[in-house]
Amino acid sequence: GAGVSQSPSNKVTEKGKDVELRCDPISGHTALYWYRQSLGQGLEFLIYFQGNSAPDKSGLPSDRFSAERTGGSVSTLTIQRTQQEDSAVYLCASSTARGEQYFGPGTRLTVT
Amino acid sequence: QKEVEQNSGPLSVPEGAIASLNCTYSDRVSQSFFWYRQYSGKSPELIMSIYSNGDKEDGRFTAQLNKASQYVSLLIRDSQPSDSATYLCAVTEGRSARQLTFGSGTQLTVLP
């Protein structure tokens, strides 16, 4: 079946611009996660959605970051007024009830 | 703060040897344990899940779990150059399967 998809695969933006990253999870998975991975670094948790519950936003690094999930499926991560330190690969994952997370291919964001 | 510790490596083994990757975790009530493989420039790929003490084998991979010692390992038999990647250990937080804590990964190189 189809895996997690993300778009765009690459995004180059100028400092100060807003960007939107999209994630389409595996059908039937109720949980969706956003992570960030800088070059050569580990996974940094950003935000987690579970069903209709309020999202866990504890990993968002600043109020420039926000995310929403519409209809319990597709999610959008928005970064406002991008900074160079926002440059990273943004990964989305969805999970089974047992916690097995399946990752999308990621969006590579470069802020110039 | 819940922690997952891995030896960052790099770990080098000759082709055909057994590669042993180790992980310790701090949360005593964690229930589910996962190993992910991440090739350079790619997203993490789930390769093993283990939920109870003992060994679980899947092809050339064996996961071992010891909850009393808070220790999980991954053995790769007959290592191949294509196994060269970073291996991430991940552990569910608390009794819930909702979120994972990831280790920083061990970089494995299999030498031809």
Backbone of each chain as ProteinMPNN parsed JSONL, in Angstrom:
{"seq_chain_A": "GAGVSQSPSNKVTEKGKDVELRCDPISGHTALYWYRQSLGQGLEFLIYFQGNSAPDKSGLPSDRFSAERTGGSVSTLTIQRTQQEDSAVYLCASSTARGEQYFGPGTRLTVT", "coords_chain_A": {"N_chain_A": [[0.815, -1.205, 0.0], [0.194, 2.38, -0.129], [2.66, 4.535, 1.158], [3.707, 6.973, 3.627], [3.434, 10.206, 2.403], [5.13, 13.2, 1.405], [5.277, 16.675, 0.703], [6.665, 19.793, -0.471], [9.46, 17.938, -1.941], [11.838, 19.208, -1.834], [12.654, 22.473, -0.716], [13.525, 25.744, -1.246], [13.955, 28.785, 0.258], [13.747, 32.303, 0.95], [15.199, 34.04, 3.667], [12.951, 35.094, 6.164], [10.629, 34.643, 4.764], [7.476, 32.855, 4.642], [6.781, 29.337, 4.948], [5.106, 26.359, 3.866], [4.705, 23.008, 4.659], [3.754, 19.785, 3.622], [2.034, 16.82, 4.671], [0.947, 13.574, 4.024], [-0.547, 11.025, 5.574], [-0.315, 7.403, 6.175], [-3.131, 5.59, 5.198], [-5.637, 5.021, 7.583], [-3.987, 5.157, 9.783], [-3.989, 6.701, 12.879], [-2.393, 8.4, 14.277], [-0.07, 11.052, 13.921], [3.076, 12.502, 13.259], [5.529, 15.094, 13.437], [8.922, 15.654, 12.753], [12.218, 17.033, 12.991], [15.33, 17.073, 11.35], [18.548, 17.957, 11.474], [21.567, 18.349, 9.55], [23.538, 15.539, 9.926], [22.646, 15.135, 12.478], [20.506, 13.948, 15.193], [17.014, 12.888, 15.425], [14.642, 15.379, 15.955], [11.879, 15.882, 17.842], [8.847, 17.479, 16.975], [5.927, 17.929, 16.87], [2.819, 16.267, 17.636], [-0.036, 14.52, 16.614], [-2.986, 12.929, 17.632], [-5.695, 11.255, 16.717], [-8.698, 12.887, 17.453], [-7.791, 14.352, 19.533], [-6.28, 17.094, 21.391], [-3.355, 18.451, 19.94], [0.033, 17.496, 20.76], [2.233, 19.863, 21.332], [4.712, 20.193, 22.331], [7.316, 20.053, 21.353], [7.77, 22.073, 19.539], [9.937, 24.574, 18.374], [9.683, 27.345, 18.473], [7.302, 30.106, 18.469], [6.994, 30.624, 15.847], [6.522, 28.385, 14.512], [3.941, 26.212, 13.51], [1.271, 23.833, 13.288], [-1.252, 21.978, 11.626], [-3.925, 19.62, 11.38], [-6.069, 18.372, 9.145], [-9.325, 17.06, 9.02], [-8.512, 14.733, 10.256], [-6.514, 13.609, 8.757], [-4.554, 14.634, 6.383], [-1.73, 16.708, 7.07], [-0.346, 19.933, 7.753], [2.619, 21.663, 8.165], [3.639, 24.755, 9.216], [5.976, 27.301, 8.85], [6.729, 30.386, 9.923], [8.207, 33.478, 8.913], [10.884, 32.582, 8.197], [14.101, 31.47, 9.343], [17.682, 31.137, 9.033], [18.571, 29.09, 10.662], [16.484, 27.365, 10.59], [16.853, 25.675, 8.535], [16.819, 22.392, 7.487], [15.989, 18.866, 7.372], [12.65, 18.057, 7.221], [10.637, 15.754, 8.665], [7.876, 13.612, 8.408], [5.772, 11.316, 10.1], [3.593, 8.497, 10.428], [1.636, 6.385, 12.581], [1.011, 3.0, 13.747], [-1.296, 1.441, 16.064], [0.336, 0.17, 17.86], [2.507, 1.687, 18.034], [4.414, 1.644, 16.034], [6.193, 3.592, 13.946], [6.044, 5.011, 10.76], [7.922, 6.533, 8.34], [7.776, 9.379, 6.149], [9.355, 10.521, 3.051], [10.499, 12.951, 3.585], [11.01, 16.555, 3.689], [13.343, 18.663, 2.386], [14.45, 21.581, 3.64], [15.798, 24.654, 2.801], [17.018, 27.639, 3.87], [17.848, 30.685, 2.67]], "CA_chain_A": [[0.0, 0.0, 0.0], [0.892, 3.649, -0.188], [3.298, 4.956, 2.394], [3.57, 8.377, 3.974], [3.977, 11.085, 1.369], [5.397, 14.562, 1.822], [5.579, 17.606, -0.378], [7.542, 19.381, -1.568], [10.628, 17.169, -1.502], [12.851, 20.235, -1.572], [12.136, 23.83, -0.699], [14.497, 26.781, -0.982], [13.219, 30.003, 0.533], [14.553, 33.393, 1.475], [15.001, 34.385, 5.077], [11.822, 35.981, 6.408], [9.43, 34.163, 4.084], [6.742, 31.755, 5.266], [6.722, 28.113, 4.152], [4.169, 25.316, 4.285], [5.121, 21.658, 4.318], [2.551, 18.948, 3.675], [2.214, 15.393, 4.948], [-0.227, 12.718, 3.819], [-0.164, 9.798, 6.289], [-0.842, 6.124, 5.721], [-4.554, 5.475, 5.461], [-5.972, 4.222, 8.754], [-3.155, 5.536, 10.93], [-4.629, 7.84, 13.543], [-1.382, 9.269, 14.874], [0.826, 11.693, 12.954], [4.178, 13.169, 13.943], [6.514, 15.878, 12.691], [10.261, 15.716, 13.314], [13.206, 17.795, 12.229], [16.666, 16.477, 11.426], [19.597, 18.762, 10.881], [22.615, 17.539, 8.942], [24.384, 14.787, 10.838], [22.085, 15.134, 13.834], [19.403, 13.028, 15.464], [15.651, 13.34, 15.185], [14.094, 16.318, 16.928], [10.417, 15.843, 17.829], [8.211, 18.791, 16.89], [4.511, 17.953, 17.233], [2.161, 14.97, 17.515], [-1.493, 14.506, 16.551], [-3.608, 11.622, 17.869], [-7.137, 11.304, 16.533], [-9.317, 14.198, 17.641], [-7.259, 14.986, 20.74], [-5.443, 18.275, 21.193], [-1.994, 18.028, 19.585], [1.153, 17.718, 21.669], [3.089, 20.832, 20.65], [5.816, 20.456, 23.246], [8.6, 20.106, 20.678], [7.907, 23.203, 18.615], [11.039, 25.388, 18.907], [9.289, 28.743, 18.688], [5.925, 30.361, 18.029], [6.952, 30.755, 14.385], [6.142, 27.062, 14.006], [2.597, 25.748, 13.828], [0.845, 22.723, 12.447], [-2.645, 21.579, 11.743], [-4.277, 18.361, 10.722], [-7.453, 18.541, 8.701], [-10.095, 15.844, 8.793], [-7.831, 13.57, 10.799], [-5.637, 12.976, 7.77], [-3.439, 15.456, 5.904], [-1.225, 17.708, 8.002], [0.498, 20.99, 7.216], [3.524, 22.34, 9.094], [3.906, 26.103, 8.724], [7.05, 28.045, 9.508], [6.627, 31.802, 9.565], [9.412, 34.307, 9.032], [11.949, 31.59, 8.299], [15.461, 31.857, 9.694], [18.648, 30.19, 8.487], [18.662, 27.924, 11.539], [15.374, 26.463, 10.299], [17.271, 24.765, 7.464], [16.864, 21.016, 7.983], [15.009, 17.976, 6.743], [11.446, 17.919, 8.037], [10.116, 14.409, 8.46], [6.551, 13.291, 8.927], [5.547, 9.887, 10.306], [2.303, 8.095, 10.995], [1.911, 5.174, 13.338], [0.005, 2.02, 14.124], [-1.688, 1.495, 17.481], [1.432, -0.373, 18.683], [3.593, 2.659, 18.103], [5.353, 1.549, 14.919], [6.111, 4.806, 13.141], [6.514, 4.911, 9.387], [8.312, 7.879, 7.945], [7.78, 9.824, 4.767], [10.686, 10.775, 2.507], [11.024, 14.2, 4.113], [11.153, 17.788, 2.907], [14.602, 19.358, 2.692], [14.237, 23.02, 3.63], [17.001, 25.482, 2.814], [16.7, 29.055, 4.018], [19.022, 31.443, 2.207]], "C_chain_A": [[0.843, 1.246, 0.0], [1.47, 3.974, 1.176], [2.973, 6.4, 2.697], [4.171, 9.207, 2.834], [4.126, 12.496, 1.92], [5.674, 15.414, 0.601], [5.813, 18.997, 0.184], [8.696, 18.53, -1.05], [11.777, 18.107, -1.154], [12.198, 21.604, -1.614], [13.274, 24.77, -0.35], [13.713, 28.081, -0.815], [14.163, 31.061, 1.072], [14.213, 33.636, 2.944], [13.855, 35.383, 5.205], [10.539, 35.564, 5.74], [8.761, 33.06, 4.909], [6.771, 30.542, 4.346], [5.676, 27.163, 4.743], [4.647, 23.969, 3.77], [3.928, 20.735, 4.545], [2.91, 17.493, 3.927], [0.892, 14.666, 4.761], [0.079, 11.358, 4.442], [-0.726, 8.539, 5.635], [-2.317, 6.033, 6.122], [-4.814, 4.556, 6.651], [-5.125, 4.505, 9.971], [-3.743, 6.785, 11.57], [-3.628, 8.818, 14.127], [-0.44, 9.784, 13.793], [1.837, 12.546, 13.701], [4.978, 13.996, 12.942], [7.818, 15.885, 13.477], [11.106, 16.626, 12.429], [14.559, 17.116, 12.428], [17.647, 17.383, 10.703], [20.716, 17.851, 10.433], [23.481, 16.869, 10.002], [23.877, 14.684, 12.266], [20.963, 14.111, 13.969], [18.062, 13.647, 15.15], [15.195, 14.248, 16.324], [12.575, 16.32, 16.799], [9.857, 17.26, 17.802], [6.787, 18.77, 17.446], [3.885, 16.611, 16.911], [0.658, 15.158, 17.546], [-1.987, 13.079, 16.79], [-5.116, 11.786, 17.767], [-7.66, 12.726, 16.635], [-8.8, 14.928, 18.881], [-6.452, 16.23, 20.39], [-4.014, 17.827, 20.895], [-1.002, 18.309, 20.702], [2.156, 18.597, 20.937], [4.404, 21.064, 21.396], [7.174, 20.575, 22.57], [8.792, 21.279, 19.742], [8.924, 24.194, 19.171], [10.689, 26.848, 19.145], [7.861, 28.927, 18.182], [5.853, 30.661, 16.534], [6.487, 29.456, 13.729], [4.716, 26.733, 14.438], [2.252, 24.599, 12.895], [-0.635, 22.489, 12.662], [-2.857, 20.28, 10.99], [-5.761, 18.429, 10.406], [-8.113, 17.195, 8.478], [-9.416, 14.59, 9.294], [-6.885, 12.897, 9.833], [-4.451, 13.882, 7.448], [-3.049, 16.495, 6.951], [-0.338, 18.701, 7.257], [1.311, 21.59, 8.352], [3.873, 23.687, 8.473], [5.014, 26.733, 9.547], [6.958, 29.477, 9.01], [7.977, 32.487, 9.749], [10.653, 33.413, 9.189], [13.299, 32.222, 8.587], [16.42, 30.803, 9.144], [18.758, 28.938, 9.354], [17.479, 26.964, 11.372], [15.733, 25.46, 9.202], [17.495, 23.373, 8.035], [15.988, 20.161, 7.076], [13.841, 17.809, 7.71], [10.776, 16.607, 7.668], [8.752, 14.266, 9.11], [6.463, 11.774, 9.087], [4.118, 9.662, 10.754], [2.498, 6.734, 11.645], [0.693, 4.287, 13.517], [-0.324, 2.181, 15.61], [-0.579, 0.975, 18.394], [2.635, 0.544, 18.713], [4.612, 2.559, 16.991], [5.171, 2.764, 14.017], [6.747, 4.56, 11.777], [6.717, 6.319, 8.854], [8.085, 8.128, 6.463], [9.194, 10.132, 4.322], [11.306, 12.085, 2.979], [10.962, 15.354, 3.128], [12.449, 18.453, 3.348], [14.37, 20.851, 2.529], [15.57, 23.733, 3.721], [16.562, 26.937, 2.859], [17.956, 29.857, 3.684], [19.023, 32.872, 2.736]], "O_chain_A": [[2.067, 1.18, 0.116], [0.852, 3.721, 2.21], [2.072, 6.984, 2.095], [5.277, 8.935, 2.368], [3.359, 12.93, 2.779], [6.227, 14.949, -0.396], [5.229, 19.355, 1.207], [8.884, 18.417, 0.162], [12.587, 17.814, -0.275], [11.314, 21.867, -2.429], [13.913, 24.631, 0.693], [12.895, 28.427, -1.667], [15.239, 30.753, 1.585], [13.076, 33.454, 3.379], [13.783, 36.372, 4.476], [9.467, 36.058, 6.091], [9.391, 32.422, 5.753], [6.786, 30.68, 3.123], [5.406, 27.168, 5.944], [4.955, 23.816, 2.588], [3.192, 20.876, 5.521], [3.939, 16.998, 3.468], [-0.145, 15.088, 5.272], [0.886, 10.606, 3.896], [-1.5, 8.601, 4.679], [-2.688, 6.361, 7.249], [-4.278, 3.45, 6.72], [-5.499, 4.134, 11.083], [-3.967, 7.795, 10.902], [-3.984, 9.954, 14.44], [-0.062, 9.055, 12.876], [1.491, 13.232, 14.663], [5.088, 13.648, 11.766], [7.831, 16.091, 14.691], [10.753, 16.937, 11.292], [14.887, 16.651, 13.519], [17.584, 17.552, 9.486], [20.81, 16.708, 10.88], [24.074, 17.529, 10.855], [24.583, 14.208, 13.156], [20.534, 13.496, 12.992], [17.976, 14.778, 14.672], [15.347, 13.919, 17.501], [12.041, 16.715, 15.763], [10.335, 18.136, 18.522], [6.474, 19.506, 18.382], [4.353, 15.896, 16.025], [0.133, 15.871, 18.401], [-1.458, 12.132, 16.209], [-5.739, 12.392, 18.639], [-7.144, 13.646, 15.999], [-9.307, 15.991, 19.237], [-6.002, 16.403, 19.258], [-3.514, 16.907, 21.543], [-1.176, 19.24, 21.488], [2.848, 18.135, 20.03], [5.12, 22.026, 21.117], [8.099, 21.143, 23.152], [9.883, 21.461, 19.202], [8.799, 24.619, 20.319], [11.344, 27.516, 19.945], [7.286, 28.037, 17.556], [4.772, 30.925, 16.008], [6.113, 29.431, 12.556], [4.337, 26.952, 15.588], [2.87, 24.424, 11.845], [-1.187, 22.764, 13.727], [-2.089, 19.903, 10.104], [-6.597, 18.53, 11.304], [-7.55, 16.305, 7.84], [-9.705, 13.494, 8.814], [-6.489, 11.751, 10.045], [-3.456, 13.885, 8.173], [-3.898, 17.08, 7.623], [0.323, 18.363, 6.275], [0.759, 21.98, 9.381], [4.347, 23.751, 7.338], [4.992, 26.702, 10.778], [7.094, 29.74, 7.816], [8.771, 32.124, 10.616], [11.368, 33.489, 10.188], [13.604, 33.332, 8.149], [15.999, 29.692, 8.824], [19.009, 27.848, 8.841], [17.475, 25.876, 11.947], [14.994, 24.503, 8.97], [18.279, 23.201, 8.968], [15.343, 20.653, 6.15], [14.031, 17.461, 8.876], [10.4, 16.379, 6.518], [8.518, 14.743, 10.221], [7.027, 11.033, 8.282], [3.506, 10.527, 11.381], [3.428, 6.007, 11.294], [-0.456, 4.723, 13.453], [0.307, 2.97, 16.314], [-0.554, 1.304, 19.58], [3.653, 0.235, 19.332], [5.588, 3.31, 16.988], [4.12, 2.938, 13.401], [7.829, 3.985, 11.663], [5.828, 7.168, 8.905], [8.187, 7.221, 5.637], [10.133, 10.024, 5.111], [12.503, 12.308, 2.794], [10.876, 15.165, 1.915], [12.634, 18.767, 4.524], [14.124, 21.334, 1.424], [16.376, 23.454, 4.609], [15.824, 27.403, 1.991], [18.99, 29.718, 4.338], [19.939, 33.639, 2.439]]}, "seq_chain_B": "QKEVEQNSGPLSVPEGAIASLNCTYSDRVSQSFFWYRQYSGKSPELIMSIYSNGDKEDGRFTAQLNKASQYVSLLIRDSQPSDSATYLCAVTEGRSARQLTFGSGTQLTVLP", "coords_chain_B": {"N_chain_B": [[14.086, 13.247, 32.628], [13.38, 11.297, 29.838], [15.587, 8.959, 28.406], [17.416, 7.604, 25.674], [20.111, 5.717, 24.942], [22.782, 5.281, 22.75], [25.765, 3.85, 21.409], [27.64, 5.975, 19.54], [29.384, 5.254, 17.587], [31.831, 5.533, 14.905], [30.992, 2.171, 13.9], [32.751, -0.442, 12.608], [32.714, -3.325, 10.64], [33.867, -6.365, 9.124], [32.796, -7.634, 5.932], [30.391, -10.219, 6.071], [30.678, -10.732, 8.741], [29.318, -10.609, 12.143], [27.375, -7.918, 13.144], [26.947, -5.977, 15.999], [24.698, -4.053, 17.689], [23.934, -1.773, 20.211], [21.71, -0.616, 22.826], [20.522, 1.369, 25.439], [17.936, 2.273, 27.76], [16.062, 4.654, 29.696], [13.493, 4.737, 30.787], [11.586, 2.836, 32.788], [9.06, 1.76, 32.369], [8.571, 1.53, 29.714], [7.169, 0.046, 26.807], [7.377, -0.817, 24.179], [9.68, -1.434, 21.524], [11.967, -0.427, 19.052], [13.873, -0.774, 16.043], [15.403, 1.257, 13.685], [16.618, 1.799, 10.398], [18.708, 4.046, 8.767], [19.698, 5.267, 5.814], [22.231, 7.336, 4.38], [21.073, 10.524, 3.654], [18.481, 9.705, 3.411], [15.191, 8.856, 4.74], [14.316, 7.52, 8.014], [13.862, 3.977, 8.273], [11.731, 1.474, 9.349], [12.898, -1.499, 10.752], [12.835, -3.514, 12.677], [10.693, -4.632, 15.292], [10.099, -5.082, 18.74], [8.55, -6.491, 21.571], [8.479, -8.025, 23.854], [10.437, -9.672, 26.386], [13.465, -11.328, 25.396], [14.493, -12.921, 22.355], [14.009, -11.91, 18.964], [13.74, -12.9, 15.717], [14.368, -12.014, 12.338], [14.989, -12.841, 9.314], [18.241, -11.916, 8.513], [18.44, -10.382, 10.738], [18.375, -9.978, 14.271], [16.629, -9.044, 17.065], [17.117, -8.26, 20.459], [15.794, -8.194, 23.69], [15.928, -7.026, 26.988], [14.23, -6.305, 29.601], [14.608, -6.032, 32.33], [17.222, -5.214, 32.571], [17.028, -3.0, 31.068], [17.703, -2.822, 28.329], [18.33, -3.121, 24.906], [19.113, -4.775, 21.907], [20.522, -5.116, 18.605], [21.328, -7.532, 16.329], [23.147, -8.161, 13.427], [23.502, -10.571, 11.174], [25.91, -12.119, 8.954], [26.889, -9.741, 7.693], [26.494, -7.237, 5.191], [27.852, -5.011, 2.699], [25.75, -3.348, 1.935], [24.384, -3.023, 4.269], [25.487, -0.926, 5.517], [24.88, 1.918, 7.264], [23.099, 4.271, 9.356], [21.894, 3.251, 12.459], [19.019, 3.485, 14.319], [17.78, 3.39, 17.558], [14.629, 3.107, 19.116], [12.193, 3.898, 21.559], [9.12, 3.419, 23.216], [7.39, 5.959, 25.042], [6.745, 5.777, 28.395], [3.804, 3.953, 29.389], [2.243, 4.228, 27.268], [1.772, 3.852, 23.765], [2.176, 5.982, 22.256], [4.193, 7.905, 21.732], [7.568, 8.074, 20.634], [10.866, 7.838, 21.884], [13.883, 8.594, 20.494], [17.137, 7.228, 20.025], [20.42, 8.609, 19.383], [21.631, 7.284, 17.371], [23.681, 4.754, 15.784], [26.42, 4.619, 13.713], [27.073, 2.399, 11.211], [29.528, 0.692, 9.386], [30.122, -1.584, 6.876], [32.723, -3.364, 5.766], [33.951, -4.218, 2.58]], "CA_chain_B": [[13.943, 13.226, 31.175], [13.582, 9.958, 29.325], [16.747, 8.925, 27.536], [17.794, 6.4, 24.942], [21.533, 5.885, 24.705], [23.44, 4.38, 21.811], [27.132, 4.164, 21.058], [27.521, 6.662, 18.248], [30.287, 4.663, 16.615], [31.365, 4.537, 13.942], [31.272, 0.769, 14.085], [33.151, -1.058, 11.349], [32.845, -4.779, 10.665], [34.13, -6.892, 7.785], [31.689, -8.327, 5.274], [30.202, -11.586, 6.526], [30.744, -10.79, 10.212], [28.123, -10.206, 12.884], [27.4, -6.568, 13.707], [26.158, -5.912, 17.232], [24.351, -2.678, 18.01], [23.376, -1.789, 21.553], [20.883, 0.531, 23.203], [19.938, 1.337, 26.779], [16.882, 3.27, 27.91], [15.913, 5.026, 31.103], [12.114, 4.641, 31.253], [11.339, 1.439, 33.169], [7.744, 1.255, 31.986], [8.446, 1.477, 28.248], [6.539, -1.21, 26.416], [7.646, -1.212, 22.799], [11.055, -1.103, 21.175], [12.082, -0.482, 17.597], [15.12, -0.421, 15.376], [15.255, 1.877, 12.386], [17.82, 1.959, 9.589], [18.663, 5.287, 8.0], [20.783, 5.49, 4.866], [22.599, 8.743, 4.232], [20.198, 11.289, 2.778], [17.156, 9.097, 3.35], [14.446, 8.889, 5.997], [14.418, 6.254, 8.772], [13.041, 2.844, 7.83], [11.538, 0.512, 10.428], [13.36, -2.836, 10.384], [12.501, -4.505, 13.701], [9.908, -4.254, 16.464], [10.12, -6.125, 19.766], [7.66, -6.063, 22.639], [8.625, -8.853, 25.054], [11.806, -10.117, 26.658], [13.962, -12.438, 24.606], [15.002, -12.673, 21.009], [13.098, -11.95, 17.828], [14.566, -13.024, 14.519], [13.742, -11.737, 11.049], [16.049, -12.932, 8.324], [19.582, -11.779, 9.093], [18.351, -9.496, 11.889], [17.834, -10.465, 15.533], [16.509, -8.068, 18.136], [17.138, -8.849, 21.786], [15.263, -7.266, 24.684], [16.033, -7.386, 28.399], [13.586, -5.182, 30.287], [15.182, -5.881, 33.669], [18.457, -4.45, 32.406], [16.697, -1.836, 30.233], [18.707, -2.995, 27.287], [17.85, -3.737, 23.676], [20.209, -4.847, 20.949], [20.251, -5.598, 17.256], [22.41, -8.281, 15.71], [23.028, -8.347, 11.979], [24.383, -11.683, 10.77], [26.375, -12.096, 7.563], [26.782, -8.327, 7.309], [26.771, -6.889, 3.806], [28.114, -3.57, 2.522], [24.475, -2.64, 1.851], [23.897, -2.756, 5.625], [26.141, 0.291, 6.004], [23.848, 2.917, 7.512], [22.943, 4.614, 10.768], [20.813, 2.488, 13.064], [18.39, 4.231, 15.401], [16.962, 2.674, 18.535], [13.507, 3.939, 19.545], [11.489, 3.301, 22.694], [7.902, 4.166, 23.526], [7.447, 6.703, 26.292], [5.767, 5.341, 29.374], [2.994, 2.789, 29.027], [1.52, 4.547, 26.04], [2.521, 3.605, 22.535], [1.922, 7.146, 21.432], [5.357, 8.662, 21.294], [8.847, 7.392, 20.693], [12.12, 8.538, 22.134], [14.905, 8.031, 19.617], [18.549, 7.423, 20.292], [21.106, 9.436, 18.393], [22.031, 6.422, 16.263], [25.024, 4.196, 15.627], [26.81, 4.528, 12.305], [27.684, 1.104, 10.901], [30.161, 0.515, 8.079], [30.515, -2.954, 6.581], [33.84, -3.265, 4.832], [33.983, -5.347, 1.629]], "C_chain_B": [[14.279, 11.825, 30.674], [14.711, 9.968, 28.305], [16.896, 7.567, 26.887], [19.233, 6.605, 24.502], [22.037, 4.824, 23.738], [24.89, 4.803, 21.66], [27.116, 4.765, 19.65], [28.4, 6.069, 17.162], [31.318, 5.674, 16.134], [31.818, 3.122, 14.287], [31.597, 0.172, 12.718], [33.285, -2.557, 11.54], [33.159, -5.253, 9.248], [32.891, -7.597, 7.236], [31.629, -9.774, 5.746], [30.22, -11.741, 8.04], [29.389, -10.445, 10.823], [28.332, -8.787, 13.421], [26.462, -6.539, 14.908], [25.949, -4.458, 17.628], [23.572, -2.675, 19.323], [22.661, -0.49, 21.898], [20.412, 0.341, 24.633], [18.921, 2.473, 26.893], [16.592, 3.491, 29.379], [14.511, 4.782, 31.659], [11.734, 3.187, 31.513], [10.014, 0.893, 32.657], [7.532, 1.245, 30.473], [8.003, 0.085, 27.824], [6.986, -1.728, 25.051], [8.989, -0.646, 22.367], [11.256, -1.351, 19.688], [13.505, -0.185, 17.172], [14.79, 0.119, 13.997], [16.623, 1.927, 11.709], [17.662, 3.237, 8.769], [19.905, 5.386, 7.121], [21.01, 6.989, 4.728], [21.67, 9.439, 3.234], [18.786, 10.744, 2.651], [16.476, 9.204, 4.715], [14.582, 7.546, 6.712], [13.41, 5.224, 8.272], [12.95, 1.847, 8.971], [11.983, -0.874, 9.973], [13.0, -3.899, 11.413], [11.653, -3.864, 14.791], [10.006, -5.396, 17.462], [9.367, -5.617, 20.979], [7.826, -6.866, 23.928], [10.069, -9.318, 25.179], [12.195, -11.301, 25.787], [14.446, -11.983, 23.26], [13.87, -12.711, 19.997], [13.933, -11.912, 16.563], [13.742, -12.717, 13.279], [14.848, -11.712, 10.005], [17.411, -12.855, 8.992], [19.592, -10.934, 10.366], [17.77, -10.223, 13.1], [17.804, -9.312, 16.522], [16.452, -8.808, 19.46], [16.684, -7.798, 22.793], [15.427, -7.84, 26.073], [15.485, -6.206, 29.198], [14.168, -4.963, 31.676], [16.449, -5.031, 33.617], [18.248, -3.195, 31.57], [17.653, -1.737, 29.064], [18.056, -3.67, 26.087], [18.996, -3.706, 22.67], [19.708, -5.346, 19.606], [21.5, -6.291, 16.741], [22.126, -8.419, 14.228], [24.022, -9.419, 11.601], [24.756, -11.536, 9.308], [26.271, -10.677, 6.994], [27.221, -8.113, 5.868], [27.091, -5.399, 3.701], [26.826, -2.745, 2.44], [23.834, -2.397, 3.22], [24.515, -1.493, 6.213], [25.119, 1.42, 6.067], [23.944, 3.338, 8.97], [21.722, 3.888, 11.308], [20.311, 3.22, 14.306], [17.567, 3.296, 16.27], [15.842, 3.625, 18.97], [12.672, 3.182, 20.564], [10.231, 4.108, 22.965], [8.032, 4.807, 24.901], [6.354, 6.219, 27.221], [5.009, 4.123, 28.892], [2.224, 3.017, 27.734], [2.393, 4.232, 24.834], [2.53, 4.843, 21.664], [3.17, 7.856, 20.929], [6.608, 7.832, 21.487], [9.941, 8.36, 21.109], [13.182, 7.835, 21.311], [16.284, 8.239, 20.21], [19.179, 8.228, 19.175], [21.663, 8.616, 17.235], [23.464, 5.947, 16.338], [25.307, 4.05, 14.147], [27.58, 3.237, 12.088], [28.277, 1.141, 9.497], [30.568, -0.936, 7.941], [31.539, -2.9, 5.462], [33.889, -4.468, 3.901], [35.27, -6.164, 1.773]], "O_chain_B": [[15.307, 11.245, 31.027], [14.792, 10.854, 27.454], [16.555, 6.533, 27.46], [19.54, 7.55, 23.776], [21.757, 3.635, 23.889], [25.208, 5.987, 21.771], [26.641, 4.143, 18.7], [28.206, 6.333, 15.975], [31.658, 6.593, 16.879], [32.875, 2.911, 14.881], [30.801, 0.275, 11.784], [33.905, -3.009, 12.502], [32.76, -4.61, 8.278], [32.052, -8.089, 7.991], [32.643, -10.468, 5.818], [29.816, -12.781, 8.561], [28.452, -10.05, 10.131], [29.338, -8.499, 14.069], [25.33, -7.017, 14.839], [26.908, -3.725, 17.872], [22.662, -3.481, 19.517], [22.953, 0.575, 21.354], [19.951, -0.741, 24.996], [19.031, 3.494, 26.215], [16.846, 2.618, 30.209], [14.348, 4.636, 32.87], [11.578, 2.401, 30.578], [9.861, -0.321, 32.525], [6.425, 0.978, 30.006], [8.411, -0.92, 28.408], [6.974, -2.934, 24.802], [9.389, 0.447, 22.768], [10.782, -2.344, 19.136], [14.24, 0.545, 17.837], [14.012, -0.468, 13.245], [17.651, 2.079, 12.369], [16.62, 3.475, 8.158], [21.018, 5.567, 7.615], [20.104, 7.797, 4.932], [21.511, 8.982, 2.103], [17.983, 11.261, 1.874], [17.095, 9.589, 5.707], [14.924, 6.543, 6.085], [12.28, 5.547, 7.906], [13.973, 1.417, 9.505], [11.52, -1.376, 8.949], [12.872, -5.072, 11.062], [11.863, -2.71, 15.165], [9.998, -6.562, 17.068], [9.517, -4.461, 21.375], [7.364, -6.435, 24.985], [10.818, -9.349, 24.203], [11.372, -12.163, 25.479], [14.767, -10.813, 23.052], [12.899, -13.451, 20.156], [14.736, -11.001, 16.363], [12.578, -13.104, 13.176], [15.546, -10.712, 9.832], [17.711, -13.616, 9.912], [20.635, -10.787, 11.003], [16.807, -10.981, 12.983], [18.827, -8.68, 16.784], [15.816, -9.856, 19.57], [17.134, -6.653, 22.753], [15.105, -9.003, 26.314], [16.193, -5.228, 29.441], [14.218, -3.83, 32.153], [16.708, -4.23, 34.514], [19.178, -2.411, 31.38], [18.312, -0.721, 28.844], [17.33, -4.655, 26.225], [19.749, -2.735, 22.595], [18.623, -5.917, 19.492], [22.587, -5.714, 16.72], [21.012, -8.749, 13.822], [25.233, -9.219, 11.691], [24.035, -10.922, 8.522], [25.648, -10.45, 5.956], [28.181, -8.718, 5.391], [26.642, -4.612, 4.534], [26.811, -1.578, 2.831], [22.858, -1.655, 3.326], [24.113, -1.042, 7.286], [24.564, 1.826, 5.046], [24.771, 2.824, 9.723], [20.653, 3.904, 10.698], [21.078, 3.53, 15.217], [16.76, 2.511, 15.773], [16.084, 4.815, 19.17], [12.471, 1.973, 20.445], [10.264, 5.338, 22.948], [8.688, 4.276, 25.798], [5.174, 6.248, 26.872], [5.516, 3.349, 28.08], [1.627, 2.093, 27.182], [3.618, 4.34, 24.898], [2.851, 4.774, 20.477], [3.187, 8.357, 19.805], [6.69, 6.996, 22.387], [9.939, 9.533, 20.737], [13.36, 6.622, 21.418], [16.573, 9.272, 20.813], [18.55, 8.495, 18.15], [22.115, 9.174, 16.235], [24.342, 6.626, 16.871], [24.534, 3.435, 13.413], [28.618, 3.011, 12.71], [27.623, 1.562, 8.543], [31.282, -1.466, 8.792], [31.251, -2.445, 4.355], [33.872, -5.61, 4.361], [35.462, -7.145, 1.055]]}, "name": "protein", "num_of_chains": 2, "seq": "GAGVSQSPSNKVTEKGKDVELRCDPISGHTALYWYRQSLGQGLEFLIYFQGNSAPDKSGLPSDRFSAERTGGSVSTLTIQRTQQEDSAVYLCASSTARGEQYFGPGTRLTVTQKEVEQNSGPLSVPEGAIASLNCTYSDRVSQSFFWYRQYSGKSPELIMSIYSNGDKEDGRFTAQLNKASQYVSLLIRDSQPSDSATYLCAVTEGRSARQLTFGSGTQLTVLP"}
